[in-house]
Amino acid sequence: MIDLSTTELKQFTEDGFLVVDSLIDTATIPALHQAFSDLFEGNFETGVRPDEVNWQQHSGDPDLTRQICNGWKANRDIARVVLNESLGRSLAQLAGWPGVRIMIDNVLWKPPGAKSLGYHQDSAFLAWFTPSDLLTCWIALDDTNAAGGTIELVRGSHRWALSASEGEFHAPEQYRLPMQNAAKREGVEAEIVYIEVPAGGGSFHHGWTWHGSGQNTGSNARRSLVLHAMRSDVEYVPENFDHGIGPIYSRYKRLGDNRLDENYFPILWREDGYRTLQIDDYLNNGSIRD
């Protein structure tokens, strides 16, 4: 259980992020490292392919950060982290939401020499559901430092004027440029914070907080597991399916209404005590569709 103090909640509201030294039990990290290796080798434990597979061993560009989205559907060790009820409760507490469901996870592996990930705001891609609020929990699976290409967050940038998405995500030449343009429009000097934590630590950040990461110039890999969470009561906006990543995740729309199906966007925690019933069976080797 993660207990957030009043001071931490206030800091999150002011800064748009919160750094936490311990988010998961470090005893689980070796299994998560193996899960990363399996996923990028194309070995999907559950038999289900993740929604986005942007890098695979033997075919992926070694200069790029390796990325898979919704690894939880393919590997239960990943699922045990990103479907965790305590993390869901903490995200709801930070956001002031009545409940939380997973939107997607990101499995990110930046080996030595891998290039940058462009600065962006997560919520700029999310017009396909409403309310399109988002909160993210970023979990380091290796000790992180600035030289290793850890995530960078811009203090207070969630309060800047909203910006349309721009620039490349994978290996842009000027990975900070979209954020710098936004800061210029805002008339402020960006305060960049490198998230340097031990393995098992990490951060929470607001959906409109600017963030990205530089090249890994160190000698060690930087692996991270990311939970992107939305409110439990969101609905699809079909007229916006062509925006952001809507074309990918609109495939799960129900025929008769705009509700998000819990089989694909499970509810992790809700203030009335509800949690998607199938999660525990799935984590105990059942099927998410049972």
C-alpha positions as CSV (number, residue, x, y, z in Angstrom):
1,M,0.0,0.0,0.0
2,I,1.3,3.4,-1.0
3,D,0.3,6.1,1.5
4,L,0.5,9.6,0.2
5,S,0.7,12.5,2.6
6,T,-1.1,15.8,2.4
7,T,2.3,17.4,1.6
8,E,2.9,15.0,-1.3
9,L,-0.6,15.6,-2.7
10,K,0.0,19.4,-2.5
11,Q,3.4,18.9,-4.2
12,F,1.8,16.9,-7.1
13,T,-0.8,19.7,-7.6
14,E,1.9,22.4,-7.7
15,D,4.6,20.6,-9.7
16,G,2.5,18.3,-12.0
17,F,4.5,15.3,-10.8
18,L,5.6,13.4,-7.6
19,V,8.8,11.4,-7.2
20,V,8.6,8.2,-5.1
21,D,11.6,6.2,-4.0
22,S,9.7,2.9,-3.7
23,L,6.7,1.9,-5.8
24,I,7.0,-1.9,-6.1
25,D,8.7,-4.7,-4.2
26,T,12.2,-5.0,-5.5
27,A,12.0,-8.8,-5.2
28,T,9.7,-8.7,-8.2
29,I,12.3,-7.0,-10.5
30,P,14.2,-10.1,-11.7
31,A,10.9,-11.6,-13.0
32,L,10.0,-8.3,-14.7
33,H,13.4,-8.2,-16.4
34,Q,12.7,-11.7,-17.7
35,A,9.2,-10.5,-18.8
36,F,10.8,-7.7,-20.8
37,S,13.2,-10.1,-22.5
38,D,10.4,-12.4,-23.4
39,L,8.2,-9.7,-24.8
40,F,10.9,-8.3,-27.0
41,E,11.8,-11.7,-28.2
42,G,8.2,-12.2,-29.3
43,N,7.4,-14.7,-26.5
44,F,3.9,-13.9,-25.3
45,E,3.1,-16.0,-22.2
46,T,-0.7,-15.6,-22.5
47,G,-0.7,-16.2,-26.2
48,V,-2.2,-12.7,-26.7
49,R,-0.1,-10.2,-28.8
50,P,0.2,-6.7,-27.2
51,D,-1.7,-3.9,-28.9
52,E,1.4,-2.1,-30.1
53,V,4.7,-3.9,-30.7
54,N,7.2,-1.3,-31.8
55,W,10.4,-3.3,-31.4
56,Q,11.4,-6.9,-31.7
57,Q,14.8,-8.7,-31.3
58,H,16.5,-9.5,-34.7
59,S,14.4,-6.9,-36.6
60,G,14.3,-3.8,-34.4
61,D,16.7,-0.8,-34.9
62,P,19.3,-1.1,-32.1
63,D,19.6,2.7,-31.9
64,L,15.9,3.0,-30.8
65,T,14.3,2.7,-27.4
66,R,12.4,-0.6,-27.4
67,Q,8.6,-0.1,-26.8
68,I,5.6,-2.3,-26.4
69,C,2.1,-1.1,-25.3
70,N,-0.2,-3.3,-23.3
71,G,2.3,-5.8,-22.3
72,W,-0.1,-6.8,-19.5
73,K,-2.2,-8.7,-22.0
74,A,0.8,-10.8,-23.0
75,N,2.5,-11.4,-19.7
76,R,1.1,-11.8,-16.3
77,D,4.2,-10.6,-14.4
78,I,3.6,-7.2,-16.2
79,A,-0.1,-7.4,-15.4
80,R,0.5,-8.0,-11.7
81,V,2.1,-4.5,-11.5
82,V,0.0,-2.4,-13.8
83,L,-3.3,-3.9,-12.6
84,N,-2.4,-3.4,-9.0
85,E,-5.2,-2.1,-6.8
86,S,-2.9,0.0,-4.6
87,L,-1.4,1.9,-7.5
88,G,-4.9,2.5,-8.8
89,R,-6.0,3.9,-5.5
90,S,-2.9,6.2,-5.3
91,L,-3.6,7.5,-8.8
92,A,-7.2,8.2,-7.9
93,Q,-6.1,10.0,-4.7
94,L,-3.7,12.2,-6.7
95,A,-6.3,13.1,-9.3
96,G,-9.3,13.3,-7.1
97,W,-11.2,10.8,-9.2
98,P,-14.0,8.4,-8.0
99,G,-12.1,5.5,-9.6
100,V,-9.3,4.4,-12.0
101,R,-9.0,2.1,-14.9
102,I,-5.9,1.3,-17.0
103,M,-5.8,3.0,-20.4
104,I,-2.5,1.4,-21.5
105,D,0.8,0.3,-20.2
106,N,4.2,1.0,-21.8
107,V,7.1,-1.4,-21.6
108,L,10.2,0.7,-22.3
109,W,13.8,-0.6,-22.6
110,K,16.6,1.9,-23.4
111,P,19.9,0.0,-23.8
112,P,23.2,1.8,-23.7
113,G,23.5,4.1,-26.8
114,A,19.7,4.1,-27.5
115,K,18.5,7.4,-28.7
116,S,16.0,9.9,-27.2
117,L,12.2,9.9,-26.8
118,G,10.7,13.2,-27.8
119,Y,9.1,15.6,-25.4
120,H,5.3,15.3,-25.3
121,Q,2.1,15.6,-23.2
122,D,0.2,12.4,-22.9
123,S,-3.2,14.0,-22.8
124,A,-2.6,15.6,-26.3
125,F,-3.3,12.2,-27.8
126,L,-6.5,11.3,-26.0
127,A,-9.5,13.1,-27.6
128,W,-11.0,9.6,-28.3
129,F,-12.4,9.3,-24.8
130,T,-14.0,11.7,-22.3
131,P,-13.2,13.0,-19.8
132,S,-9.8,12.8,-21.4
133,D,-7.9,13.3,-18.1
134,L,-4.9,11.1,-17.6
135,L,-2.4,10.3,-14.8
136,T,0.7,8.2,-15.3
137,C,2.8,6.1,-12.9
138,W,6.3,5.6,-14.2
139,I,8.3,2.7,-12.6
140,A,12.0,2.3,-12.9
141,L,13.3,-1.3,-13.2
142,D,16.9,-0.2,-13.1
143,D,18.7,2.5,-11.1
144,T,18.2,5.7,-13.0
145,N,20.4,8.8,-13.7
146,A,20.6,11.6,-16.1
147,A,23.3,10.0,-18.2
148,G,21.3,6.9,-18.6
149,G,18.5,8.7,-20.3
150,T,16.0,8.7,-17.5
151,I,12.6,10.4,-17.8
152,E,12.7,14.2,-17.6
153,L,9.7,16.2,-16.3
154,V,9.1,19.9,-16.5
155,R,8.0,21.4,-13.2
156,G,4.6,23.2,-13.4
157,S,4.1,22.6,-17.1
158,H,0.7,21.0,-16.6
159,R,-0.5,24.5,-16.0
160,W,0.7,25.8,-19.4
161,A,-1.7,26.5,-22.2
162,L,-2.7,23.3,-23.9
163,S,-0.7,22.4,-27.0
164,A,-1.4,20.2,-30.0
165,S,1.0,17.2,-30.4
166,E,4.0,17.9,-32.6
167,G,7.3,16.3,-33.5
168,E,8.6,12.7,-33.6
169,F,8.5,10.4,-30.6
170,H,11.3,8.0,-31.5
171,A,14.8,9.4,-31.8
172,P,14.1,13.1,-32.8
173,E,17.2,15.1,-33.4
174,Q,16.0,17.9,-31.0
175,Y,14.0,15.9,-28.5
176,R,13.2,18.9,-26.3
177,L,12.1,21.2,-29.1
178,P,8.3,20.8,-28.8
179,M,8.5,21.6,-25.1
180,Q,10.9,24.5,-25.7
181,N,8.4,25.9,-28.2
182,A,5.6,25.6,-25.7
183,A,7.7,27.3,-23.0
184,K,8.5,30.1,-25.4
185,R,4.8,30.6,-26.1
186,E,4.2,30.6,-22.3
187,G,6.9,33.1,-21.7
188,V,8.7,31.0,-19.1
189,E,12.0,29.2,-18.7
190,A,11.5,25.4,-18.5
191,E,12.6,23.8,-15.2
192,I,13.6,20.2,-16.2
193,V,13.8,17.6,-13.4
194,Y,15.6,14.3,-14.1
195,I,13.9,11.4,-12.2
196,E,16.9,9.7,-10.5
197,V,15.6,6.9,-8.4
198,P,16.7,3.3,-7.4
199,A,15.1,0.4,-9.2
200,G,11.6,0.0,-7.9
201,G,11.1,3.7,-7.5
202,G,9.6,6.1,-9.9
203,S,7.1,9.0,-10.3
204,F,3.5,10.0,-10.9
205,H,2.8,12.7,-13.4
206,H,-0.2,14.7,-14.7
207,G,-1.4,14.1,-18.3
208,W,-0.5,17.6,-19.4
209,T,3.0,17.6,-17.8
210,W,5.7,17.9,-20.5
211,H,8.2,15.0,-20.4
212,G,10.7,13.1,-22.5
213,S,14.1,11.5,-22.2
214,G,17.5,11.9,-23.7
215,Q,20.0,9.4,-25.2
216,N,21.3,6.7,-22.9
217,T,25.0,7.7,-22.7
218,G,25.7,5.4,-19.8
219,S,26.8,1.8,-19.7
220,N,23.7,0.2,-18.2
221,A,20.2,-0.4,-19.6
222,R,17.3,1.7,-18.5
223,R,14.1,-0.3,-18.3
224,S,10.8,1.2,-17.1
225,L,7.2,0.0,-16.8
226,V,4.5,2.7,-17.2
227,L,0.9,2.7,-16.2
228,H,-1.3,5.2,-18.0
229,A,-4.6,5.6,-16.0
230,M,-7.9,7.2,-16.8
231,R,-11.1,7.8,-14.8
232,S,-13.3,4.7,-14.2
233,D,-16.3,6.5,-15.7
234,V,-14.9,7.5,-19.1
235,E,-16.7,6.9,-22.4
236,Y,-15.7,6.7,-26.0
237,V,-16.0,9.8,-28.3
238,P,-16.5,8.0,-31.8
239,E,-16.2,11.2,-33.8
240,N,-12.6,11.6,-32.5
241,F,-11.4,8.1,-33.2
242,D,-9.0,9.4,-35.9
243,H,-7.2,11.5,-33.3
244,G,-4.0,10.4,-31.4
245,I,-4.0,6.7,-30.7
246,G,-7.8,6.4,-31.1
247,P,-7.6,4.3,-34.2
248,I,-5.8,1.6,-32.2
249,Y,-7.9,1.4,-29.1
250,S,-11.3,2.2,-30.7
251,R,-11.2,-1.5,-31.9
252,Y,-12.6,-2.4,-28.5
253,K,-15.8,-0.3,-28.8
254,R,-19.0,-2.1,-28.0
255,L,-21.7,-2.2,-30.6
256,G,-24.5,-0.7,-28.6
257,D,-23.0,2.1,-26.5
258,N,-19.9,4.2,-25.8
259,R,-18.9,2.5,-22.6
260,L,-15.3,1.1,-22.4
261,D,-15.3,-2.7,-22.0
262,E,-13.7,-3.7,-18.7
263,N,-12.1,-6.8,-20.4
264,Y,-9.8,-4.4,-22.3
265,F,-9.7,-1.4,-19.9
266,P,-10.1,-3.0,-16.4
267,I,-11.1,-0.9,-13.4
268,L,-8.3,-1.1,-10.9
269,W,-10.0,0.7,-8.0
270,R,-13.2,2.5,-7.3
271,E,-14.3,4.4,-4.2
272,D,-17.3,2.1,-3.7
273,G,-15.0,-0.9,-3.4
274,Y,-15.6,-2.2,-6.9
275,R,-12.8,-3.7,-9.0
276,T,-13.1,-5.6,-12.3
277,L,-14.0,-9.1,-11.2
278,Q,-12.0,-11.0,-13.8
279,I,-8.6,-9.4,-12.8
280,D,-7.8,-11.9,-10.0
281,D,-8.7,-14.9,-12.1
282,Y,-6.6,-13.6,-14.9
283,L,-3.6,-13.1,-12.7
284,N,-4.0,-16.6,-11.4
285,N,-3.7,-18.0,-14.9
286,G,-7.3,-17.7,-15.9
287,S,-8.4,-15.8,-19.0
288,I,-9.2,-12.1,-19.0
289,R,-12.2,-13.0,-21.1
290,D,-13.7,-15.6,-18.7
